[in-house]
Amino acid sequence: MKIDKKIMTIAGLDYAVSIWGSGKIIFALHGFSESSSTWQKLSLTGYKIVAIDLLGHGSSAKPDTLAPYKLDQVLSDLHLLFTQFADGKPFSLLGYSMGGRLALRYCLAYPSAPVEKLILESTGPGIFSISDREKRQFTDEELAQKILLNGSEWFANFWGNLSLFNSQKKLSVKIQKEIWQRRANNSPLALAQTLRGTGQGQLDYIGDKISLVNPEILYLSGDLDEKYSNIAKEIFAPNSNVTWIPVAGSGHNIHLENPSLYQKILEEFLA
């Protein structure tokens, strides 16, 4: 599969994108500490996949200051990138975890954007309780300080051993090493600023706004991921604009843990 790589300068910052396939455009947004290469086993009939290295990740810019990492600025940058790349044509959005949080909030912030379909994988709507959100801000800042002190390899080991990713231990050694390497390649400061700018403690709860999202939503959760399966069932599935599919034998990262079924589900939804 031929992958074209391109740098797009948005608001003075360089965003790296990887492009493959042909047809309608679908932008793919990765999770925290990952990069666009997480999507490279995905091929969708009739679609051009445009996988973006989010700010502070992969080969995209890694500014030192906090302001570019704040939610409103990140969404504004993505809007300019989507608009510049799609050139007025309709497009779809695919987001995993942090990427899904951004994609969902983008659709609410830019309701007139020509988004046809929205695919969310293991995505949260934000923390409902203000006190719980404040606690998460505190723990995110603690983690940011630890990353700055101990470095990216320490982070890769720590993050990979979270219970959320237990099901990834069944993946091949090769894939596990690729995941670890993507995490370890990150800049400690960029990871810290991402937590401070768009960490879960920084984002408002939007679970009561799902019905306001214009495009049709497909929500995917792994049946081994109890937390996000409950979020899907209780918050997303009750909305008429959402189709929820629990994916058998998968944890938090479905597109790596069950890629063939993942691709089949996406193609059926996008058809």
N, C-alpha and C positions, 0 to 999 in steps of 0.2 A: 504494500500500500504506500503510495507516494504522499508524503506529508510536506506541505509548503509552510515555511516559517516566515513570519512577518512581524515587524515592529511598527506599532501605531503610536504616534505621539498625541496624547490627549491632555489638554490643560498643562502642557509643559512636562508631562511625565510619559515615559516610554512604557507601553504595554506590549508584551510578547504574545502573539497568537499563533496557533498551529491549525492548519486547514487541510481537510481531506474530504473526499467524496464529492458528489455533485447533485445539484437540485436546489430545493428550498433550503434556507439557512436555519440552522439551530445553533445557538450559542450555548456552550457548556462551561459551567462554573464549578471548580473543584472545591474541596473542603480545606479546612485550616491545616496549614503546614504541608499541603500537597502541592501539585502543579498540574498543568494541562496534560502532561503525559499520562496521568491516571486514566484518561479516556481513550488511549490509543488502540485498545482492543475493540472499540465500539465502531461499528459500521452500520449505517442506516440507509436502506434503499430509498432513493429519491431525495436524499438530504445531504447538504454540505455542512459538515461539522466544523464549527469555529470554536476551538477550545482556547480559553483565555487564561494566561497566568495572572491571577489577581494581584493587586498592588502588594508589594512586599514579598512576593512568592515567585518561584521559578526564575525566569529571565526578565521579569518586569522590574520597574523602578523600585528602589528600596529607600525612600526618603528618610532622613533622620527625624524630622519633626513630626509631631502627632497629627497636625491639622489634615494632611492628605488622607489619613486613615479613618477619619470620622465618617459616619454613615452617610450623611447628606452629600459629602464630597465624593465618596466612593460611588454612590448611585448616580451622581451627576457625570462623573467620568465614564461610567458604564453606558449611560444614555448617549453621550457623545460618541463613544466607540461603536455602539450598536447602530446609531444613526449614520455615522460615517461609513461603516462597512456595508450595511444593508441598503444604503442609498434609496431609502423610501419604500423598499419592498417589505412585505410582512415577514416575520420571523418567529421562531419558537425559542423557548428558554428551557434549559435543563440545568438543575442545580443539585449538588450533593452536599448535605450537612451545611457548613457555613455558606457554600455557594447557593444552596437552596434558600437560606435565610435572606440572602441578598436578592435573589431572583424574585422571591415573593414580595419583598418590600419594594423592589423596583416596579412591579406591576401596580402596586398601590400608589406609589409616588408619581408615576407617569401613566395614568389611566388611558391617555390618548395614544400611547405608543402602539404600533401595529403588531402586538404580540398575539399570535394565533393560538398557541398551546403552551402550557406551563407544566413541566415535569419536575416534581420534587421528590428527592430520595433522602429519607432519614432526616427530615427537616423539622425544626421546632418553630413554634409561633412566638417565642419569647417567654420570659418568666412572668407569670401572672402577679404574684405578690411583690409589692414594692420592697418589703423587708428582705424577701428571698433574693430579689434582684440586687439589692445593696450587698448582701452576703456574697453573691457571685462576683460582684465588682471587687470585693476584698480578696477573694480566693484567686481571681484572675490576676490581680496585681501581685499577689504572692508568687504565682507561677511566673509572671513576667520577670520579677526580680531573680528568681531561681535560674531562668533561662539566661539572663544576662550574666549571672555569676558563673554558671556551670557550662554554658555553651550548647551548641545545637546537637551534638552527639548525645550528650546527657538527655536533652529533651526527647530525641528520637527513641531512646530506650524507655524513658518515663512514659511517653505518650502511647507507645506501642504496647505497654503492659497494663494500660487501663482495662478494666473489665469490659468496657464497651466494645473492645476489639478482640475479645477472647476467641471469637469464631474465626479470626484471621489466622490463627495458629494452625488451622487445617489446610491452609494454602500451601502451594509448593514453596520450597526453600528459595527458589529463584524469585518468585513474586514477593515473598516476605522481605527479601533483601532489597528489591526495588522500592518497596514502600518505605523501608527504613532509610534508604539512601535519599529519597526525596525529602523526608523529614530532616535528615542530618545536613542536607545541603543548604538549609535556610540560614539567613542572617539572624543571629540572636536578637538584635535590636528590632528588626522588621517584625519578628514574631511577637516581641513584647508590645510594639506599637499597634499591631493588629488586635491583640487582646484588649488594649486600652481604647481602641477606636471602634471596633465592631464586635468585641466579645459579647457573650450572651448577657452579661450584667449591664452592658451599655444600651441594649435595645429594648424599646417599649414592647409590651405585649400586644399582639395583633390577632390573637385567636378569635376575637369577636368581629374581625373585618374580612374573614376568608370569603364570605358571600359577596363581597364588593369587588373581588378580583374579576376582571373582564374575561380573560381567556379561560377556556376549560382546563381544569387541573387534574393531572394524574398524580396520585400520591403513592409512593412505594415504600414499604417497610419490610425488613426481614423478620420472619417469624421467630428468630432467635434473639431479636433485639426487643426485649420486653418494653423498655422505656418508650421507644418511638412507635411501637405497635399500639401502645395505649394512647399516645398522642394522636395517632392516626384515627383510632376508633372513636375517641372522645371529642376531638376538636375539629378534625378535617372531614371525616366521613359524613357527619350529619348535614353538611352543606350540599345543596343540589348541584353545584358546579364542580364537585369533586368526585372522582372515581378513585377508590382506595383498593389497592391490590397488595395483600400480604404475600411475600415471596418465600416459598418453602426452602428450608435448609440454608437460610442466609441470616447474617447478622447485620451490623450497621452499614457495612460497605457492600451493597448488593452487586454493583457493577463489576467488582473484582471477585466476589465470592461465588456468584452464579451468572457469569457473563452471557451465556447462551440464552438462558431464560429471560434475562434482563433485556437483551436485544429484541427477542421475540415480542415481549410485552410492549416495548417502546414502538416497534414498527406497527403493531396492531392499533395502538392508540393514535399514532401519527397518520395512519393511512386515511 
